[in-house]
C-alpha cells in the first residue's frame, strides 16, 4: 500500500521535472 504511494509520488515528481526541463530548454532556443 504505502510502497505504491511512494512510487506514485516519485513518478509524478519525475514527470514534473521532465516537463519543467522541457519548458526551460524550449525557452532557451
C-alpha positions as CSV (number, residue, x, y, z in Angstrom):
1,X,0.0,0.0,0.0
2,X,2.5,2.7,1.2
3,X,5.1,1.4,-1.3
4,X,2.7,2.1,-4.2
5,X,2.1,5.6,-2.9
6,X,5.8,6.3,-2.7
7,X,6.3,5.0,-6.2
8,X,3.4,7.1,-7.5
9,X,5.0,10.2,-5.9
10,X,8.4,9.5,-7.4
11,X,6.8,9.0,-10.9
12,X,4.8,12.2,-10.5
13,X,7.9,14.2,-9.4
14,X,10.0,12.8,-12.3
15,X,7.3,13.8,-14.8
16,X,7.1,17.2,-13.3
17,X,10.9,17.7,-13.5
18,X,10.9,16.4,-17.1
19,X,8.1,18.9,-18.0
20,X,10.0,21.8,-16.4
21,X,13.2,20.9,-18.1
22,X,11.4,20.7,-21.5
23,X,9.9,24.1,-20.9
24,X,13.3,25.5,-20.0
25,X,15.0,24.0,-23.0
26,X,12.2,25.4,-25.2
27,X,12.6,28.8,-23.7
28,X,16.4,29.0,-24.3
29,X,16.0,28.3,-28.0
